[in-house]
Amino acid sequence: MKKKKSKSNFIVQGGILAMAGIISRIIGIARRFPMQRIFGDKGNGYYAAAYSVYSIMLIISCYSLPLAVSKAVSSKLSKRQYKSAQRVFQCAMIFALTIGGIMFLVCEFLGDFLAEHVMEEPMGALALKVLGPALLTVSVMGVFRGYFQGLGTMMPTAISQILEQIFVLIGSIAGTYVLYNYGGKVGELLHNEDYAPAYGAAGASIGPVLGSVVGLLFLAFVYVLYQKGMKRRGSRDANGRVDSYQQIFKLIILTIIPVLLSSTVYNISDVIDTSIYGKVMVAKGLGDVKTDIWGVYTGKYKVLINVPIALANAMCSSIVPVLTKLMVRDEYGRVKERIGQAMRFTMIVAFPCAVGLAVLARPIISMLFKGEVDMAVNMLHVGSVSVIFFAISTLTNGVLQGINRMKVPVRNAAISLVIHIVFLYATLQLGMGINAVIYANILFAAIVCVLNALAIRKYMRYNQELIRTFAIPAIASVVMGIVIGLLNMLLSKAAGNVVSVFVGISVGAVVYFVVLILLKGINEHDLRSMPAGRTILMLAKKVHLM
């Protein structure tokens, strides 16, 4: 019974983190709505440009920390080296304070240079400088989250994510409103209307700083509560020996570097896309509209696409410490089982999300955002399939890291990035505009998927089951898409976008799971291991679907 419970625990933990991630993304969308209404697409463009550079600096300073710390902590705990696990936390904290502090200083003192020469948006410099302090607080927060994930509990991370986003919401909206109005007054004095959206973008940047501080305080509080239990476990240490600081730092760095390189290569495409797209558009004489178009791309399309991808990120965070423990114990059969389970769960969610975003693109965009609608709708129609590819590539990256093949995701992402850049530049020159960026990102994720799958097959002699994992969720999603598409045609004009979206999502979820169950794409065991799965199972039995 205990084995059965532990068997599905990582799915439950991943589900908890996924729900928190989705809630966080929804809150993120909620803040974008009033922000965009205040500073418009141009303000979105300034904010997006600043955030893209901030994101790269975040990757360098702390993006790899949660995974690296969770992997190191789980490895020590699996050997009952509790004191060494605690030392991992201490060394990681020193690393985070050092690197996070350096990135913060770079952001503050080189912000103007980065804005002009990297972002191609000099007016975005103020927003970038305001974001700077978050580089330090998020770095420290990453250590806490990795520590708890290594312990096998995702709840502190989940709650901190939601708290963080609530205060990001409050800080961003208040900051945008106040500084946009102030920027408007500055713009009147200097006869430059760009100051209002630029200051508005800076105001929006207050939110991430405030949110990270609140999230950090919560995690620090929980950490203090956990210390009694960790001290008791320390008294039962397997050998009483504690790894030296030098050994721990070496372990952390050897784990961080490949994860960091993989994450950097995997995520740097956004900055590269910003630069290449901006330069080509200027060269074609379209520099006056490129900021607005990029604002639609990042502030509408990317925001929505990233919501379901949160599931894959959560599953990745959940599976890495689990696979690490199993690899330490040489339990390769259970490793394969966990990989298959994680992939099926991810695809069960990714496919309907991709189809739903494509079919309900117009009412969703119209409901959430003001300004340009048609362009954003076209982007979702073209790019919603990227949800599936990014979900697979993210999860398989985590699998390779969990089975100690740390360098492989770096190599695969680098190969994909080179192809991505060549394809992007060529298609932009052919006049495909913003669609070139979307197609290039789909290609990037798809190539990573293929290369990662080949690597997992090579190192684990593992082949993913195809029918239940991919084919049946795809068929169920298409049926769902047809139903909600017809509903949308009936409801969008008669009842409005809000009703169309919520009815479509509700009916679509029921149709999807009914078809999924009828086609045997999910069974009783699968449902029992999923968050809220027991409720779905009970309902399915009541209507005699199972």
Number of C-alpha atoms within 10 A of each C-alpha: 6 6 8 9 12 12 16 19 19 26 25 22 24 29 24 24 27 28 19 24 27 20 19 25 23 17 18 19 20 16 21 22 19 20 28 26 14 21 24 22 26 23 32 31 27 33 31 25 32 32 22 23 22 24 19 19 22 24 23 22 27 28 22 25 32 25 30 31 31 30 29 25 29 28 23 20 20 18 15 18 23 27 23 24 28 19 18 27 21 16 18 26 19 14 21 24 20 15 19 26 20 15 23 23 16 15 24 17 12 14 23 20 14 20 23 14 11 18 25 20 21 19 24 29 28 23 27 28 23 22 25 27 22 25 30 25 25 25 31 29 26 25 32 26 28 29 30 23 28 30 17 19 20 26 17 18 25 23 18 23 23 21 20 23 26 23 22 27 27 17 21 29 25 19 21 29 19 15 21 26 18 15 22 21 16 17 18 12 10 10 11 13 15 17 24 25 30 31 32 35 38 30 27 34 28 26 27 24 24 23 26 27 20 19 24 24 14 18 22 14 10 14 17 9 11 12 12 11 9 15 14 11 16 18 11 13 18 14 11 14 11 16 15 12 14 10 13 21 19 13 15 21 17 13 22 22 18 21 26 22 21 25 21 22 22 23 17 17 21 18 20 18 22 21 18 18 22 20 15 18 21 14 11 12 10 13 14 10 13 22 24 18 20 23 24 28 24 22 25 28 24 18 16 22 22 18 20 26 27 23 28 31 20 26 28 24 29 30 26 27 32 26 28 25 24 19 18 16 12 11 12 15 12 15 23 18 12 21 20 17 19 24 21 22 22 25 25 24 18 27 26 27 23 24 24 24 24 22 24 23 24 21 21 20 22 18 16 16 22 16 13 16 18 12 16 24 23 15 23 26 19 15 22 25 19 24 27 25 25 25 27 25 25 25 27 26 28 28 32 22 27 24 22 17 17 22 16 20 29 22 18 21 27 19 16 23 25 14 15 24 18 11 19 27 17 13 17 19 16 10 13 13 17 21 19 21 27 22 19 23 25 21 20 27 24 19 21 27 25 15 20 25 20 14 19 22 13 11 11 14 10 18 14 17 12 10 12 18 21 17 15 23 26 22 18 23 28 17 18 26 24 15 17 26 19 12 17 24 11 13 18 17 10 11 11 15 21 16 16 24 22 13 16 23 17 11 14 23 17 13 18 23 21 16 20 21 18 15 15 14 21 20 14 17 12 17 17 17 22 21 18 12 16 16 12 17 19 14 13 16 11 10 8 8 12 14
